[in-house]
């Protein structure tokens, strides 16, 4: 892939890494907003008298407009500065969190989650689009992994803090606390964030500098084998992630007999371990690329194999008796299933020119996050139909493991960025040649 840098802008490494830190803060707030539902699950269900299915619908409602808004904002991010798009989203987060501090009914709570999901749908795609303007292609997996530290760090810190607020006051005050944090982060982002100078091109135009860059269609970009493999592996990542957010604290308390405080710390440990592994995976992958190993192996096989193994461990965990081995399998399985995120977003940028990247990244995110709409409700149905919570969680997590394993295997089969980039470049060159002939 050819890359160009604005001739009037020099890349400052310090500024580039400041952008990584800011993206980490924004994504950390984004995921803390998602995770609070799981920590508040039991007192919320008691206060509002919700059944497991109703709470599953509440968890899924967050994703009702998630995909649609992701696509809309993605196209906007190809036309407007990413900084402005992310500022608008963050304002939406604060507006959705603060009203929950007051006593509200189930319908109002669902409405706030739907709107919050609509404002958070584009966040992952637009954040990576913003970030990749600061780093060249071969150096993107590691900073993308470092952004994940912001996500995991936010959950690691917020899990015990939000649990303490919920136990000391109530779950409404936990939403208020997050809303205040969101209000504080917005001016910091507006002050420090800047657009980066790097632009990506699928192919170097052969008809001179005056020729317009040939752009593959969105259909070709979204339906090539590599993209389908990336969607499969990150679809199951989001399936697992949405259950961590909505149901895992309840699984620890109702399915594995942990008290709420220890359950919160166990959730924090999963996020902490994931936060350590994600940049490590990105760093190792980056080293493999620089040593001459193809992206298919250094990114595609590396991440997909981790996903497949994680799914297998989760399925095995589900049928184990309560004890240390079960907890350890859950921890390791979940961490392995989350490793594809920095690798996959880097691979999306490999096969997508900058002028299409904002929309493609958010369409990609929109497709994979449909898992978040399905998974919480599916677990709720599993619990409702089972004889006991333990049986319902056992059946639900067997399904989680199998789905994750299948996603990893599909990634191993489909992902090959170099081959698909060459096909896209060839079709773009042919289209450019046709335009040149018509012009003569």
N, C-alpha and C positions, 0 to 999 in steps of 0.2 A: 504493500500500500504506500502511495506517495503521500507526503505530508508537506504542508506549507506553513510558514510562520510570518506573521505580519512584519514587514520590514521596519516599521516604526516602533516596534515593541520588543524589547529584550526580555528573555525569560529569567526572572530572579528565582533561584531555588528556594530562598527563604520565603518569598511571596507565594510560590507554588505550594509549599508545605503549610503555610498559613491557610490557604484555601482548603487543603485537606482537613485541617483542624476545624475550620468553620463548617465544612460539610459534615464532619463527624458530630459536631454539636447539633446541627439541624436534624440529622438522621437519628441521633439519640433521642431528641425530643419527640420525633415522629414515632419511634417505636415505644417509648414510654407511654405515649397516648394510647397505643394499641394494647399494651400489656396491663394497664390499670384495670381493665375489665376482668381479667382472670383473678387478680388479687382481691377485687371487690365482689367476686362471684357469690360466695356463701351469704354474707350479710345482705347483698342486693336481692338475692333470691328469697331470703326470709322476709325482708321489708315489703317487697312487691308481690310476694306469694307466687313466684314463678316456678313452673315445672321444668325439668331438664330440657324438654323440647323447646319450651318458650325461651329459656336462656340460650339454647343453641341458635334459635332464630335471632336473638339479640346479637350474638356474636357474628352471625352471618350477615346481618343487616348492614354492618360496617362496610361490606364489600358490594352492596347493591349497586352503587354508582361509582365504585372504585375504578373499574375498568373503563367505563365511558368517559369519566372526567380525565383519566390518565391519557386517553387518546386525544381528547380536545386540547388539553394543556400541552401535550407533546407537540402538536402541530404549531401551537403558539410559540413554543420554545425554539422552533426553527426560524421564527420571524421576529420574536422579541428577545431581548437579553435574558438569559436564564436567571440572572440575579433578580430581575423584576418578577418573573414568574414565581420564584421560590419565596419572595417577600409576600406576595399575595396569598400563597398557600399558608404560610406561617400565621398570617393575620386570621385566616379562616380557622386554624387550629385553636387559637386563643378564644375566638368567638364561640366555638362549639363546646369548649371545656367549661368555661366560667358559669353558664346557666345551670349546670348540673350540681353546683354547690347548693342550690335551693331544693327543697322537697319537690319532686316531680313524679308523674305517673309513668307507667310502662310505655305508653304511646309517645310521650314527649322524649323519653330516654332513647327509644328507637330512632326517633327523628334526628336527635343530636348525633347519634352514631352514624346514621346514613349520610348526613351532611359532613361530618368529620371524615368519613371514608372518601367522600367526593373531593375534599380538599387535600387528602393524603395520597390519593391514587397516583398522581403524577410524580410524587416526591422522589422515589428511587430512580426512575428513569431520568428526570430532569437534573437531579443531583449528579449522576454520573456523566451526563452530557456536559454540565458545567465543569466538572472535575477534569474530564479528558481534554479540555482546551488548554490545560496547563502541563500535560505530560505527553511525551511521544509514545507511539504505539507499544514499543517493546518494554516500556517502563510503567505500564498502567495497572497491572495486577496488584503490585505491592501497595501503592497508595489507595487503591480501591479496597484492599484488605484492611488498611489502617483506618479508613472511614468506618469499617465494621467495628473497630474498637469503640468508636463513639456510640454505636448501637448497643453493644454488649456492656460497655461501661455504664451507660444510662440505665439499663435494666438491672445491672449488678448493684448499683447504688440506690435506684428507686425501689427495688423490690422490698428490702427491709424497711426503708423509709416510709413508703406508702402503706405497708402492712402495719407499721407502728401508728401512723395517722388514723388508719381505719379502726384499729383496736382501741386507740385512746379517745378518738372523737367519733367519726363515722365515715362511711365511704364517700359522702358528699364532699367532705373537707379534703379528701385526697384529690378529687377532681379540681377543686379550687386551687390547691397547691400547684398542680401541673399547669393550670391556666395562668397563674402568676409567673411561673418560669417561662412560659411561652411569650408572655408580654415583655419580659426582660430580655429575651434572646433576640427579638425582632430588631430593635435599634442597633444592637451589636452587629448583626448580619448586614444591615443596610449601610453601616459605617465602613466596615472592613472588606466586604466581598467585592471582587472585581472580575470582569470577564477575561478569560485567557486568550492568547494569540494564536494557538495551534489549530489548523484546519486539516481534515483528512480528505483524501481523494481515492476512489477505488482504482483509478488508472490514470497515468500521465497522458494527457491529450497529445496526439501525434500530429496535429494540424497547426501547431504554433500557439503562442501564448494568447492570441486573440480568440481562439476557439473556446467556446463554452465547454465547461466540464460535462461529459456525458453522465447522466444520472440514471441508474437502474430504476425500474418502477418499484413502487412499494410492494406490489404483489410478488415480484421476484425476490426482493429483500426479505420478505416475511415467510416465503414458502420454500426456500432452498433447504437442503438436507441439514446443514449445520444449524440453521435457525430453528428448525423443527426439533433437533436434538437438544438445543439449548432451552427451548420452551419446555420440553419434557423433563429435563433435570431440575429446572427451577420451579416448574409446576409442583413437583413433589416436595421441593424445599419449602414452598409456601404452604403446602398442605400440612407439613409438620409444624411450620412456624405458627400458623393460625391456631393450631391445637395447643402449642406452648402458651400462647397468649390467652386463649379462652378457657382451656380445660386442665392444663397441667397442674396448677395449684390445687384444684379440686381433686385431681387424680391422686396427688400425694396425700391429701387429707382423707378422702373417702375410699380410695382404692388401695392405699398403702399404709394407712393408719399413722401418718405423721401429723404432729400438731401444726397449726397455721404458721407459727414462727419458723419452725424447722423447714416447712414446705417452702416458705419464701426464700430461705437461704439455699435450698436445693435448686430452686429455679435460678437464683443468682449464680450458683456454681455452673450451671449449664451455659448461661450467657457468658460468664467469665472465661470458661474453657473455650467456647466458640470465639470469643474475642481474641484469645491468644492464638488459636489455630488459624483464623482467617488471614491475618497479615503474614503468618508463617507460611501458609500455603501459597499466598501471592508472591512472597520472597523466593521460595524454592522454585516456583514455576518460572519466575523471571530469570533466575540463574540458569535453569534448564534451557530457556529460549536463547540466552546469550551464549551458551555453550554449543549451539547449533542444532539442538533438538527441535523438531517441528512443533508448531502450536497444537496440532492434533494430539500429540502425546503429552507435551508439557502443560497443556491446559485442558484439552478435551478428555483424554483418557484418565489423567490424574484426577480431575473433579468427578467424572462419571463413576469411576471405580470407587471413590470415597462414598458417593451417594448409594451405590448398590450395596456395599458392605454395611453402611449405616442402616439401610432398610432391613437387611437380614438380621442385624443385632436387635432392632426394635421388635421384629416379629418374634424372635426367640425370647426377648425380655417379657413379652406379653403373657406367655404361658408359664413363666417361672413363679415359684412361691415367693411371698414377700420376704425380703431379706437384702443383705448387702449385694449379692450377685445381681439381683433384679435392678436395684438402684444404679449399680455400676454399668450394666448393659444399657439402661435408659440414657445415662449420661453420655457414654461413648457413642451410642447409636445416633442420638440426636446431634451431637457435635459433628460427626462424620457426614451426616445428611445435610449440613448447612455450609459445607466448604465450597460449593460451586459458585456462590454469588460473585466474589471478586473476579474469578476466572471467566465466568460466563459474560459478564458485562464487558470485560476486555475483549472477548471474542466477538461480541456483537459489533464493537467498534472496528474490528479487523475487516468486517465484510460490509461496512456501511460508511458512505461518505458523510462528511460533517453536515452538508446541506440537507441530508435526510435523517441524521442521527437522532435529533431530538424526538421526532415523531416515531421513528423506528423503536427507540429505546422505550418509549412510553406505551406503544402498541404491544411490544414484547412483554413489558411489565403487566399491562392490562390482561393479556392472555394468561400469563402464569398465575396472576393473583385471583383468577376465578376459583382457584383451589380454596382460597380463603372464604369464599361464599358457600362452598359445598361442605368442607370438612367439619366446622363446628356443629352445623345442623345434623350431619351424619352421625357424629358422636352423640349428640342429644337423643337421636332416635335409638341408637344402640343402648343407651342407658335406660330409656323409657321402656324398651321391650324386654330388658333383662330382669332376672329374678332379684338381683342385688346390684349395687353400684360396682362392686368388684367384678362381677360377671360382665356387666356392660362395658366397663373399661377394657377388660381382657379382650372381648370381641372387637371393640373399636380399635385397639392398638395392634391387633393382628392385621387388620385391614390397612392401618397406617404403614406397617412394615412391608406388606406385599406391594402396596402402591409405590412406595419409595424404591423398593428393589427394581420394579419394572421401569421406573423412570431412569434409574442409573443404567440399566441394560440398554435402553433406547438411546441414551447419550453415547455409550460405547459404540453402538452400531452406526449412528448418524453423523456425529460431529467430525468435520474435516474442513477447517477454515480455508486452508490454502487452495484446495480443489474448488470450493465454492467461490472464493474470491476470483480465481482465474476464469471461471465460467461467467461471473458477473462482469468482469473486465472485458472479456471477449464480446459479450452481447452489447456492452456499452460502446466499445470500439466500432462494432458493426453499425450501431445506430448513429454514431458520430460520422462515419464514412458516408452513410446514406444522406445525412444532412448536408455534408460537404458537396456531394455530387449534385444535389438539388440546387445548391447555391451557385454552381458554376454554369 
